[in-house]
Amino acid sequence: MMISRAAFADQSLDLPPGYTLVALREHGDAFAHACTIATQSGAGTLVWVRRYDLVEFAVVLEPEEPLRSARRALFAGMNAVGDAIAAHCPPEREVTFSWPDTVIFDGGLLGGGRLGWPPDCAEAGVPAWLVFGAMLRAADMAHLDEVQSASGVSLLGEGFQMIETDAIVESFARHLMTGFDRWGERGFAPVARDYLQRLPKGKAGEQRGIDENGDLLLNLPASRAPQRVGLVDALAKVAWYDREHRGPRLGLERPC
């Protein structure tokens, strides 16, 4: 999995070489727009929505392996999101994940990630592009009443007052490149390990792994075969996302 070394474009984010910024107004949809322009814009295009209440962005990737295994890019993206939050959050706050795409901060749902690919690509085919997108609640959403808002978390509400939310996107971009470099040099195992460490603790003696197709494997000492939790079906649900309000949900049951 690689990010191309495209030339810098004029931009208002401090992104590493290899990224080209596309900035949208606050009513834009970073994930949908990135999927729409992915074929023409190419790898390293980072679509960013300028909003005060959300950190919203998506990046175009160009995989070099079949779709079946290339979907594991989700975990590199989730790791980069988690590392970016952890780098700027107040001390003693925990960033965890709910399988496969939800970001939990200090016990509350903060946002999540999404993965897109060409709809006509076969499992054995190499997709022309992938898009990893993320959305984090930066401030309390204006459309929510006080009771609803109290059941969710936001960056500004959790002690990020002194951090520009732009820094989260910039940090994500750097961590993503580092993650893909490690993947290329050492294989997928370090990516899987970092991701799995952020899942809530399982049953005593439970061992976890990520299969080649991205499924979660749960091994218990008394089980002959691992329990499999499918990635593709889980991605289709986007369980953390509130489609009506176009933002992170305020409550979520966490199966893993």
N, C-alpha and C positions, 0 to 999 in steps of 0.2 A: 504494500500500500504506500503510495507516494503522494507528496504535494509538489507540484511543479515549481521551478525556480523562475516564475514570471517576473517581469520588471515591475518596479513600484509604480503605482498610480498616485496622483494627488489625493491625499486622504487626511482625515482629521483624527484617525487613530494611529498610534505608533505600533505598526505591525512589522514583523520580521520580513526579510526578503523571501519571496515566494508567494506572498499574498497580494491580491488586488481587491481594493474595497469598492463595494457598491452600497451606497447609503440610501435608505428609503425614509420617507416621511412617516410620522407616527402611526398612520393608518395602514401602512404596508404590512405585508406578511413575508417575513424573511425566508421561511422554509419553502413556501409555495413559489416565491419568486426565484429562489436558487434552483429549484427543480425545473422551472420553466426555462431559465437561461443556461443551464448546466452544459448543454451540448455546444453552444456557441462560446460561452465564456471560459470554460476549461477549468482545470484543477487550480486550487488556490484562491478562487474567487470567494470572498467573504462578504455576505450580504448582512447588513446591520441596519436595524430599525431604530431611529432616534426617538426613544420614548422615555418619559420620566418615571413611569410606574413599572416598566418591564425592562429586563436585559434580554434582548431578542436578537439572535444572529443565526446564520447558517453558512456552512462552508462546503464548496464543491471538491470532491475527491475523484481521482481516476485510478481505480484498482487495477491490479495486474494478475488477478486470479478469478476463478469462477464466482458467480453470485453466491452460490451456496456457502462458500467460506468467506467471501469478501464482506458479508454482512457483519462479521466480527469487528469491522471498523467502528461499529456502535460503541464497543467497550473502550476503544482508544479515545473516542470522543467523550464518553462519560468520565473516564479518568481525568481528561484534561479539564473538564468542567469542575470536577471535584477538587482537583489540585489548585485551580484558579481561585475557587472560593476559599479553600483552606489557607492560601497564601495571604489573603487579605482580611480574614475574619478575626474577630476578637479571640483571645486565648481561651483554651478549654471549651471550645465549641466543636461539635462533631459533625462532619459531613458524611452521610451514609447514602446508600442506594436502596431502592425497592425494585426488585427484578421486573423488567430489565432496564427501564428507562426513566425511573423517577428519582429525583434528587430530594433527600430529606436533610434538613439542617436543624440541629438542636432539637430533634424529635418532631418537627413540623414539616409539612410538604412545602417546598420552596419552588419547585418547577420540575423540569425534565428535559429529556432529549428525544429526538426523532430521527429516523433514517429513511431516506427515499432512494429509489432506483428506477431505471426505465421499466415501465409496466410490461413491455414486450420481451424482456430479457429472460431467457430460459435459465434454470438453475445451473446448468453446466456451462452456460455462456459467460464470457467476461463482460460485465456491464460497461457501457461507455462512460458512465459516471455513477457516483453515489453522492448523496447530500446528507450531511449530518447537521441537524439544527438543534438549538437549545433555547429555552425560555425560562427565565428566573424572575420571580416577583421582586422587584426592586423597592416598591413602596406599596402601601395599602391601596387597593384598587378603588377608584372613585365611585364605581357603581355599587359597591357593597356597603351594607349597613354595619354598624359598630359590632353587633353580635357575630355576624358572618366573618368580619375581618379578624376578630379575636381568635377564630379557629384555624387561621393560617399563619404563616410567617413570611416576612419580607426582609431583604437585606438591610434596609434603613431601620426597620423595627428591631433588628437583632444586633445593633451595635456597629453598623457600617457607615455611620453618619460622616466620618472623615474620609471615606474612600469614594472617589469618583467611580461610578459604575462602569464607565468606559474602561477602567483598569482591569475589570473582570474579563472583558472581551480580549484585551491585549494579552493578558496573562494566559487565557485559554489558547490563543494562537501559538504562543511559545511552547506551552506544555504539549499541545497536539503534535507539533513538529518533533519534539523530543520523544514522544511516545511512538511515533511512526519510525523514527530512527532506531529506537531500541527494538521494535518489531523486526525491522529489516536486518539488524545485526544479530539478534539473539533469539528470534522466533517469537511466536505469540505468547509463550508461557509467561513472561514477565507482565504482559498486558493483562492476561487473565488473572494472575495473582493479585495485582493491584486492584482490579475491579472487585474480585471476590472478597478481599479484605474489608470492603465497604458495605457488604451485605450484612444484615443483622445476624447475630449468632444463631446457629441452627440447633438441632437436638444433640445431646451428648454423643460424641463419637462420630458425628456426621462429617463426611468429607465431600467437598464440592469441586466441581470442575466445569469447564466449558468445552463442549464437543466441537469438532471441526466445523459443523454447520451452525454453531452459535448457541445450540440448546444448552440449558443448565442441567448438569448431572448431579444428582444427590445420592451419595452412597452411605448407607447405614451398615454397621457391623453385622447385623443379622440378615441383611438382604443379599440375595444371590446376584441380582442385577440392579444397576442404578435406576432411580426414578428420573424420568426425563421431563423437563419443562420446556416446551417449545418456544423458540424465539420469534418465529414469523407471526404466529397467532397473537403473541403478546404485543408485538410491535403494532399490529393492526388495531389494537384496542386503544392505544395511546391513553392509558388509564389515568394519567395525571392531568390530562388536558380538558378544560371546559370549553367545548366548542361554541356554546351560546355566547359566552363572555370573552372568548378568545384569550384565555389566560389560564394559569395553573388552577386546578381545583383546590378546594379548601378542606377536603377530607379524603382519605384513601385507606382501604384495607390493604395491608401489606402481607402477601402470601409468602414472600421469601426475603 
